[in-house]
């Protein structure tokens, strides 16, 4: 029982840490041009998880930030939690990622 509680706590803490990193990266590098109105407009470019992730990858690449795939996922997850609420975001590995390879 104690191990289960400890595992739940660690997983929750890890999730919060990643969400915090996504928020920090977004606020530091993206927020100046992409404020809340960008995500709340009626004609969104991101219409599901895949297109949201593709937009984060696109702008990360366009601005030369050189983020890891985990950092891209963290920002996309932050935006999804804050603005979009798309179902089952999941994670992608850097290898064999078709969206990332099209951007490079």
C-alpha positions, -999 to 999 in steps of 0.1 A, spaced: 0 0 0 28 24 9 46 16 -24 14 23 -43 9 57 -26 46 66 -32 43 56 -68 12 77 -73 28 107 -56 59 104 -78 39 101 -110 18 132 -100 49 152 -91 66 142 -124 35 153 -143 34 186 -125 71 192 -132 66 186 -169 36 209 -170 56 235 -153 85 232 -178 60 235 -207 45 266 -191 80 281 -185 91 274 -221 59 288 -235 60 320 -214 97 326 -221 97 319 -258 62 321 -272 39 342 -252 50 376 -265 36 368 -300 11 340 -291 -10 353 -262 -44 338 -251 -63 354 -280 -43 332 -304 -56 300 -287 -92 313 -281 -100 325 -316 -127 308 -336 -106 298 -366 -79 278 -348 -52 261 -368 -48 234 -341 -80 214 -342 -68 182 -325 -38 169 -306 -18 161 -337 -23 195 -352 -15 212 -319 17 192 -316 26 200 -353 21 238 -346 44 237 -316 70 218 -336 66 242 -365 72 273 -344 100 257 -324 117 249 -357 109 284 -373 125 302 -344 155 279 -340 149 270 -304 164 236 -308 141 220 -282 141 183 -275 110 163 -283 102 161 -246 102 199 -244 80 202 -275 56 177 -259 57 196 -226 47 229 -243 20 211 -263 7 194 -232 7 228 -213 -13 244 -241 -37 215 -243 -44 216 -206 -47 254 -206 -67 261 -237 -77 231 -259 -86 200 -239 -80 176 -268 -82 139 -258 -53 115 -253 -23 137 -262 3 109 -257 40 113 -263 61 109 -294 97 99 -296 122 120 -315 130 90 -337 106 82 -365 84 112 -359 68 120 -392 58 156 -383 92 165 -370 109 150 -401 87 171 -424 97 203 -405 135 197 -409 
